[in-house]
Amino acid sequence: MSKETISLSVLYKNLIGRLKELMVNPRKEWEIIFNERKQINEVLAQFSFPLIGLYTSVVFLGYLLSHQELDFESALKEAVFTFSSYFFGLYLCYYLFGKLLSVFNIVIDKVTIFSIVAYSSGVLYLSGSISALVPETIIIASIINLYVVYLIWMALSAIADYAKEQRVWMTFVGSVAVLLMPTLIHRLFVYISNLTL
């Protein structure tokens, strides 16, 4: 099976379309996502990496523009921390969410778990990019991030007809992981870098 290559403009056009549909009509979009049956590497290459890369670039530019002196080294360090924390955070969320589901004997395949985590995280990349460019919008971005909870709720309803208690629990665990893990990893990187100075 040959994979066709797509241009960067088409890739980002598809990303914007997918993000828009996840915001406007999440139930239908989740059904489309789950029917596509993309593998983890495809989701990474076609969704997560381009958005994390865009977010990282915006953080770099935002840092340079928001400081009086052009501190290239600090801006680069912040961009590396951002990329690393969201990349590792994505995998850690996927791993923890999968493990917690298996502890409670809830069976969801790995590709579906990764898709839920990856596509829900798109909200974080989008709101983070906005607040990196316009720091005054950080409160609005934080409120937008809460949409992750609704996205995960809708994803779980598109997978199967879980009991309401199960769905509430799974949504809570998934949302906490997606919302907090990248921030915790970022703070860990900052803490470690301060120790080495």
SVG drawing of the C-alpha trace seen along z (x, -y; Angstrom):
<svg xmlns="http://www.w3.org/2000/svg" viewBox="-25 -46 50 52">
<polyline fill="none" stroke="black" stroke-width="0.4" points="0.0,0.0 1.7,-3.2 1.3,-6.4 0.8,-9.5 2.6,-12.6 0.8,-15.8 2.0,-19.4 2.4,-21.4 -0.4,-23.7 -2.8,-20.8 -1.6,-19.3 -2.4,-22.5 -5.7,-23.0 -6.7,-19.4 -5.6,-20.2 -7.6,-23.4 -10.7,-21.6 -10.3,-18.8 -9.9,-21.2 -12.9,-23.3 -15.1,-20.2 -14.0,-18.9 -15.0,-22.3 -18.3,-22.7 -19.5,-19.1 -17.4,-16.8 -19.7,-13.8 -19.8,-13.5 -16.0,-14.2 -15.2,-11.5 -17.1,-9.0 -15.2,-10.0 -11.9,-9.8 -12.6,-6.3 -13.8,-5.1 -10.6,-6.2 -8.6,-3.8 -5.4,-5.7 -2.4,-4.2 -0.6,-6.0 2.3,-7.1 -0.3,-8.5 -2.0,-10.5 1.4,-11.8 2.5,-12.8 -0.7,-14.3 -2.0,-15.9 0.1,-16.0 3.6,-16.8 2.5,-19.7 0.4,-21.3 3.1,-20.8 5.7,-22.2 3.4,-25.2 2.9,-25.8 6.6,-25.6 7.4,-28.1 4.8,-30.5 6.2,-30.1 9.7,-30.9 8.4,-34.0 6.2,-35.1 9.1,-34.9 11.3,-37.0 8.6,-39.6 7.5,-39.9 10.9,-40.7 12.7,-44.0 16.1,-42.4 16.1,-39.7 17.2,-36.9 17.6,-34.2 19.0,-31.6 16.1,-31.9 13.5,-31.8 15.1,-28.7 15.2,-27.1 11.5,-27.9 10.6,-26.5 12.5,-23.2 10.8,-22.9 7.4,-23.4 8.0,-20.9 9.4,-18.3 6.7,-18.7 3.8,-18.4 5.5,-15.5 6.3,-13.5 3.1,-14.6 1.1,-13.1 2.8,-9.7 2.5,-9.8 -1.2,-10.7 -1.7,-7.8 0.2,-5.4 -1.5,-6.4 -5.0,-6.6 -4.6,-3.1 -3.2,-1.7 -6.0,-3.2 -8.7,-1.9 -7.2,1.6 -7.1,1.5 -10.9,1.1 -11.3,3.7 -12.4,1.2 -11.2,2.5 -10.4,-0.2 -7.7,0.6 -4.5,-1.4 -5.0,-3.2 -8.4,-4.6 -6.9,-5.6 -4.1,-7.4 -6.5,-9.1 -8.6,-10.4 -5.6,-11.8 -4.0,-13.3 -7.0,-14.9 -8.3,-16.3 -4.8,-17.8 -5.3,-19.9 -7.3,-22.4 -4.2,-22.9 -1.9,-23.6 -4.4,-26.0 -5.1,-28.0 -1.4,-27.8 -0.4,-29.4 -2.9,-32.2 -1.7,-33.0 2.0,-32.7 1.4,-35.5 -0.9,-37.5 -0.1,-36.9 -3.1,-38.9 -5.4,-36.1 -4.0,-33.5 -7.2,-33.4 -9.3,-33.0 -7.0,-30.3 -7.3,-28.5 -11.1,-28.5 -10.9,-27.2 -8.7,-24.3 -11.6,-23.0 -13.2,-22.1 -10.9,-19.1 -13.3,-17.6 -16.3,-17.8 -14.2,-16.4 -13.2,-13.4 -16.8,-12.9 -18.0,-13.0 -15.2,-10.6 -16.2,-8.0 -19.9,-8.3 -18.9,-7.7 -17.0,-4.5 -19.6,-2.6 -22.6,-2.9 -20.9,-3.0 -22.7,-3.4 -22.9,-7.1 -20.7,-6.4 -18.0,-4.7 -18.1,-7.5 -17.8,-10.2 -14.8,-8.4 -13.1,-7.8 -13.7,-11.5 -12.3,-12.7 -9.1,-10.6 -8.5,-11.4 -9.1,-15.1 -6.9,-15.5 -4.1,-13.6 -4.4,-15.7 -4.7,-19.0 -2.1,-18.6 0.6,-16.3 2.3,-18.7 2.3,-21.5 3.9,-19.2 6.5,-18.0 7.3,-21.6 7.7,-22.6 10.0,-19.6 12.2,-20.7 12.3,-24.3 13.2,-23.0 16.0,-20.8 17.4,-23.6 17.5,-25.9 19.3,-23.3 22.0,-23.1 22.7,-26.8"/>
</svg>
